[in-house]
Amino acid sequence: MNQEIIAGIILCVIGFCLLFVSPNKIWSVTDKWKTVGGERPSKSFVVITRVLGLVFIVVGVGLLVGCLI
């Protein structure tokens, strides 16, 4: 039961980071080195990052609610 609570909290933190940290900063750390002359992330990268953040939050909340029931 403690592992589910810890995992839920970690997933929520990761999700909130993906939502509220600038996609430009995430891209510059993770994917900028893969491009030649890339100035900023593509729109699809931004959308996928935001959607993935929401998925992490939903799964994290699901784990936390499942533990409390």
C-alpha positions in Angstrom: 0.0 0.0 0.0 2.8 2.4 0.7 4.4 1.7 -2.6 1.2 2.7 -4.4 1.0 6.0 -2.5 4.7 6.8 -3.3 4.2 5.9 -7.0 1.0 8.0 -7.2 2.8 11.0 -5.7 5.8 10.6 -8.0 3.6 10.3 -11.1 1.6 13.4 -10.1 4.9 15.4 -9.7 6.2 14.2 -13.0 2.9 15.1 -14.7 2.8 18.6 -13.1 6.4 19.2 -14.3 5.4 18.2 -17.8 2.5 20.5 -17.7 4.0 23.6 -16.1 7.7 23.5 -17.1 8.2 25.2 -20.5 8.3 22.7 -23.3 11.3 24.6 -24.7 13.3 23.8 -21.6 12.3 20.1 -21.7 13.1 20.0 -25.4 16.5 21.7 -25.0 17.5 19.1 -22.3 16.1 16.0 -24.0 16.0 16.4 -27.8 17.9 19.5 -28.9 21.1 17.5 -29.5 19.3 15.3 -32.0 18.5 18.2 -34.4 20.8 20.1 -36.7 20.1 23.9 -36.4 16.9 23.4 -34.4 15.7 26.5 -32.7 12.7 25.3 -30.9 10.5 22.2 -30.5 7.8 21.2 -33.0 4.2 21.7 -32.2 3.7 18.0 -32.0 6.4 17.8 -29.3 4.6 20.4 -27.3 1.2 18.7 -27.7 2.6 15.2 -26.8 4.4 16.6 -23.8 1.2 18.2 -22.5 -0.9 15.1 -23.1 1.7 12.9 -21.5 1.6 15.2 -18.4 -2.2 14.8 -18.2 -1.9 11.0 -18.5 0.7 10.9 -15.7 -1.5 13.0 -13.4 -4.6 10.9 -14.1 -2.7 7.6 -13.4 -1.1 9.1 -10.3 -4.5 10.3 -8.9 -5.9 6.9 -9.8 -3.3 5.2 -7.7 -3.8 7.6 -4.8 -7.6 7.2 -4.9 -7.3 3.5 -5.2 -5.2 3.3 -2.1 -7.6 5.4 0.0 -10.7 3.2 -0.8 
